[in-house]
Amino acid sequence: MSEEVTLPLDEVMRVSIDVLKAGGLSDDHAHAMAEVVYAGQRDECHSHGMYRLLGCVRSVKEGKVNPNAVPDVVDHAPAVVRVDAHFGFSPLAFERGKPLLVEKARRTGLAAMAINNCYHFSALWPEVEAISADGLVALAMTPSHSWVAPAGGTKPVFGTNPIAFAWPRPDRPPFVFDFATSAIARGEIELHRRAGKPIPTGWAIDIEGDPTNDPTAALTGAMLTFGGHKGSALSAMIELMAGPLIGDMMSAESMAFDEGVGAAPCHGELILAFDPKVFLGVDAPQHAARAETMFDAIVGQGARLPSQRRYEARERSKINGVRVPKALYDDLQALLPCR
């Protein structure tokens, strides 16, 4: 097993902010992004935790990301919020647009937020979980770079194209799922490469279109969708919903825009928020109870709910801190100015 270091959670936040600010990001961007990195590391989502800091800093150094961008929030229509990220990272754009999205959802029952011209580097579950904290149901989706082949194909067309959903629950954490429509998140392949470990069959194909267990060959070939044609269809839907529908780039266009520098994907994001109280009125608690009956039926037979593992990890991390590969920790320390 590779050597690891253990960090308390406040150290995860401090290092993340320091690395991002040393990398040239404004204070507002550094804090917004560090919150997402912190959440990923805290919940043992390692491919979306501190490892992501390396790519964020590299993206700024490549000159693609605007490290001082100030998002513009636009009240576009009765149920639509638009946020122009001005080619900055997405967490600050989400943070600035969320209050108006929530306000509109509470007024109309259903509201949408389109974030345009953003560099997205993180998981979607922190966003939908934040919306569920306001008592709303949330759905989010985004394309990425064209790394993924369609079912039956051998050449990349789609991004990893994640989709996330959150359902608020009384007196307990929300029901949340967040998954890529690729067989695995690209960060997981990169972590295998860094660790010198093979990847499972079914994650990717090499540049010749043959199955591969070599993470380096996978990164130069194409990733695969989950569930064959089903994941492929969902991935195409996300391309359309979070691309042309909101006037932003699809994954192949984002890849072309990158010009080979290897920055974070630049594209848009679509977030939907639903207010059960508007849909159901005084009957909302009754129908929320019906949802709890379903959840009880799932866990009552020993099955797990999505995100249950994350919530358990969250509690462990509060007590024990988090473990980070020493090689990654050393790489991050090297990005900090000498003290």
C-alpha positions in Angstrom: 0.0 0.0 0.0 1.3 3.5 -0.8 2.4 5.7 2.0 -0.3 8.1 3.3 -0.6 11.1 5.6 -3.6 11.8 7.8 -5.0 15.4 7.8 -7.6 16.9 10.1 -10.5 18.4 8.1 -9.5 22.0 8.9 -6.1 21.3 7.4 -7.8 20.0 4.2 -9.6 23.3 3.9 -6.5 25.4 4.7 -4.2 23.6 2.3 -6.9 23.7 -0.5 -7.4 27.5 -0.1 -3.6 28.1 0.1 -2.9 26.0 -3.0 -5.7 27.7 -5.0 -4.6 31.2 -4.0 -1.0 30.4 -4.7 -2.1 29.2 -8.1 -3.4 32.6 -8.9 -7.1 32.4 -8.1 -9.0 35.2 -6.4 -10.0 34.9 -2.8 -13.6 34.4 -3.7 -12.9 31.6 -6.2 -10.4 29.9 -3.9 -12.9 29.7 -1.0 -15.8 28.5 -3.2 -13.6 25.8 -4.9 -12.0 24.8 -1.6 -15.5 24.0 -0.2 -16.1 21.5 -3.0 -12.7 19.9 -2.7 -13.1 19.7 1.1 -16.5 18.0 0.7 -15.1 15.4 -1.7 -12.1 14.6 0.5 -14.3 14.5 3.7 -16.7 12.1 2.1 -13.9 9.8 0.8 -14.6 10.7 -2.9 -10.9 10.7 -3.5 -11.1 11.4 -7.3 -13.0 14.6 -6.5 -11.0 15.7 -3.4 -7.6 17.2 -3.0 -6.4 15.4 -6.1 -8.5 17.9 -8.2 -6.4 20.8 -6.9 -3.6 19.8 -9.3 -5.8 20.1 -12.4 -7.3 23.4 -11.2 -3.9 25.0 -10.8 -2.7 23.6 -14.1 -5.8 25.0 -15.8 -5.0 28.5 -14.6 -1.3 28.2 -15.6 -2.3 27.2 -19.1 -4.1 30.5 -19.4 -7.5 29.1 -20.1 -9.3 29.9 -16.9 -10.0 33.5 -15.8 -8.9 33.3 -12.1 -10.5 36.6 -11.2 -13.8 36.2 -13.1 -16.8 37.8 -11.4 -20.0 35.9 -12.3 -23.0 37.8 -13.6 -26.4 36.6 -12.4 -29.3 37.5 -14.7 -33.0 37.2 -13.9 -33.7 35.9 -17.4 -37.4 34.7 -17.1 -40.0 34.0 -14.4 -38.5 30.5 -13.9 -35.1 30.9 -15.4 -31.8 32.2 -13.9 -28.8 32.6 -16.1 -25.2 32.9 -14.7 -22.4 33.9 -17.0 -19.2 32.6 -15.3 -17.0 34.6 -17.7 -14.7 31.6 -18.1 -14.0 31.2 -14.4 -14.5 28.0 -12.4 -18.1 27.0 -11.7 -18.4 26.8 -7.9 -18.5 30.6 -7.5 -21.0 30.9 -10.3 -23.2 28.4 -8.6 -22.8 30.0 -5.2 -23.8 33.4 -6.7 -26.8 32.1 -8.6 -28.3 29.7 -6.1 -30.3 32.2 -4.0 -32.2 33.5 -7.0 -32.8 29.9 -8.2 -34.3 29.0 -4.8 -36.4 32.1 -4.8 -37.8 31.3 -8.2 -38.5 27.7 -7.4 -40.5 28.7 -4.3 -42.5 31.2 -6.4 -43.2 29.0 -9.4 -42.7 25.5 -8.2 -40.0 24.7 -10.8 -37.1 26.8 -11.8 -33.9 26.3 -13.9 -30.5 27.8 -13.6 -28.2 27.8 -16.7 -24.5 28.4 -15.9 -22.6 29.4 -19.0 -18.9 29.8 -19.9 -17.7 27.9 -16.9 -14.8 25.6 -16.2 -16.2 22.6 -14.3 -13.9 20.4 -12.3 -16.0 18.9 -9.5 -18.7 16.5 -8.6 -22.3 17.6 -8.8 -23.6 16.2 -5.6 -22.4 19.2 -3.4 -24.6 21.4 -5.6 -27.8 19.4 -5.4 -27.2 18.6 -1.8 -27.0 22.4 -1.1 -30.3 23.0 -2.9 -32.0 20.2 -1.0 -31.0 21.9 2.3 -33.6 24.6 1.3 -36.3 21.9 1.1 -36.2 21.6 -2.7 -35.7 18.6 -5.0 -32.8 19.2 -7.4 -31.4 17.8 -10.6 -28.1 18.8 -12.2 -26.2 17.8 -15.4 -23.2 18.9 -17.3 -21.1 17.7 -20.3 -17.3 17.7 -20.1 -14.5 16.9 -22.7 -15.2 14.3 -25.3 -13.4 11.3 -23.7 -16.2 8.7 -24.0 -17.2 6.6 -27.0 -20.9 6.0 -27.7 -22.2 2.4 -27.4 -21.0 0.4 -30.3 -18.4 3.0 -31.3 -14.7 3.3 -30.8 -14.0 7.1 -30.9 -14.8 9.7 -28.2 -17.9 11.8 -28.7 -19.4 12.3 -25.2 -18.0 13.6 -22.0 -18.2 11.7 -18.7 -21.5 13.7 -18.5 -22.6 13.4 -14.9 -26.1 13.7 -13.6 -27.1 14.3 -10.0 -30.3 14.3 -8.1 -31.3 15.2 -4.5 -34.5 14.6 -2.6 -34.8 16.4 0.8 -35.7 14.2 3.8 -37.1 15.3 7.2 -34.5 15.1 10.0 -31.9 13.3 8.1 -29.5 13.8 5.1 -31.1 13.9 1.7 -31.4 11.1 -0.8 -28.7 11.9 -3.3 -27.1 10.2 -6.3 -24.4 11.5 -8.6 -22.9 9.4 -11.3 -21.1 9.8 -14.6 -22.8 8.3 -17.6 -19.4 6.9 -18.4 -18.5 3.6 -16.8 -16.4 5.4 -14.2 -15.3 9.0 -13.5 -12.1 9.9 -15.5 -10.4 10.9 -12.2 -10.6 7.3 -11.1 -8.6 6.2 -14.1 -6.1 9.0 -13.4 -5.7 7.8 -9.8 -5.1 4.3 -11.0 -2.4 5.6 -13.4 -0.7 7.6 -10.5 -0.8 4.5 -8.3 0.5 2.2 -11.1 -2.6 0.0 -10.9 -4.5 -1.7 -13.7 -8.1 -0.6 -14.3 -11.0 -3.1 -14.5 -12.2 -4.5 -17.8 -15.2 -2.5 -19.1 -13.9 0.9 -18.2 -12.2 1.8 -21.4 -10.7 0.9 -24.8 -7.4 1.7 -26.3 -6.7 3.9 -29.3 -7.3 0.9 -31.6 -10.7 0.2 -30.0 -9.7 -2.9 -28.1 -10.5 -3.4 -24.4 -7.7 -2.4 -22.1 -6.7 -2.6 -18.4 -3.9 -0.1 -18.9 -4.9 3.3 -17.5 -2.5 5.1 -19.7 -3.9 3.4 -22.8 -7.4 4.2 -21.6 -6.6 7.9 -21.2 -5.3 8.1 -24.8 -8.1 5.8 -26.1 -11.7 6.2 -25.1 -13.8 5.6 -22.0 -17.0 3.5 -22.2 -20.5 4.4 -21.1 -22.2 2.5 -18.3 -24.9 0.1 -19.2 -24.1 0.1 -22.9 -26.8 1.8 -25.0 -28.7 3.0 -21.9 -25.8 5.0 -20.6 -25.1 6.2 -24.1 -28.6 7.5 -24.6 -28.5 9.3 -21.2 -25.1 10.8 -22.1 -26.6 12.2 -25.4 -29.5 13.7 -23.5 -27.1 15.5 -21.2 -25.1 16.8 -24.1 -28.3 18.3 -25.5 -29.9 19.6 -22.3 -26.7 21.2 -20.9 -25.4 22.2 -24.4 -27.6 23.5 -27.1 -30.6 24.0 -24.9 -28.7 26.6 -22.8 -26.6 27.9 -25.6 -23.3 26.3 -24.5 -20.7 23.9 -25.8 -21.0 20.1 -26.1 -18.2 17.9 -25.1 -16.5 17.7 -28.5 -16.7 21.5 -28.8 -15.2 21.8 -25.3 -12.3 19.5 -26.3 -11.7 21.6 -29.4 -11.8 24.8 -27.4 -9.1 23.4 -25.1 -6.7 23.3 -28.0 -4.8 20.4 -26.5 -3.5 22.2 -23.4 -5.3 19.7 -21.0 -7.2 22.3 -18.9 -10.5 21.6 -17.1 -13.5 21.2 -19.4 -15.2 24.5 -20.4 -19.0 24.3 -21.0 -22.3 24.9 -19.4 -24.4 23.4 -16.6 -28.1 23.0 -16.2 -29.7 22.8 -12.7 -33.4 22.3 -12.0 -35.0 23.0 -8.7 -38.5 21.8 -7.7 -40.5 22.9 -4.6 -42.7 20.1 -3.3 -44.8 22.7 -1.3 -45.8 24.4 -4.5 -46.6 21.2 -6.3 -48.5 19.7 -3.4 -49.6 22.5 -1.1 -50.9 21.3 2.3 -50.5 17.6 1.1 -46.7 17.9 0.8 -45.9 16.2 4.2 -48.3 13.3 3.4 -46.5 12.6 0.1 -43.0 13.1 1.7 -44.0 10.3 4.1 -44.8 8.0 1.2 -41.2 8.6 0.0 -39.9 7.6 3.4 -41.9 4.3 3.1 -40.0 3.5 -0.1 -36.6 4.3 1.5 -37.5 2.1 4.5 -38.4 -0.7 2.1 -35.0 -0.4 0.5 -32.8 -0.3 3.6 -35.1 -2.7 5.5 -33.9 -5.5 3.3 -30.2 -4.7 3.7 -29.8 -2.7 0.6 -28.0 0.7 0.6 -29.2 4.0 -0.5 -27.0 6.0 -2.8 -24.8 8.4 -0.8 -25.1 6.3 2.3 -21.5 5.4 2.0 -20.6 9.1 1.7 -22.5 10.0 4.8 -20.8 7.3 6.8 -17.4 8.5 5.6 -18.4 12.0 6.5 -18.9 11.0 10.1 -15.6 9.1 10.2 -13.7 12.0 8.8 -15.0 14.4 11.4 -13.5 12.1 14.1 -10.4 10.7 12.4 -9.5 13.2 9.7 -8.8 12.0 6.2 -6.0 10.0 4.6 -4.2 11.4 1.5 -1.5 9.7 -0.5 1.9 11.2 0.6 2.9 11.6 -3.1 -0.2 13.8 -3.6 0.4 15.7 -0.4 4.0 16.4 -1.5 2.8 17.5 -4.9 0.4 20.0 -3.3 3.1 21.3 -0.8 5.3 21.9 -3.8 2.7 24.4 -5.2 2.8 26.5 -2.0 5.2 29.4 -1.6 8.1 28.9 0.7 7.4 29.9 4.3 
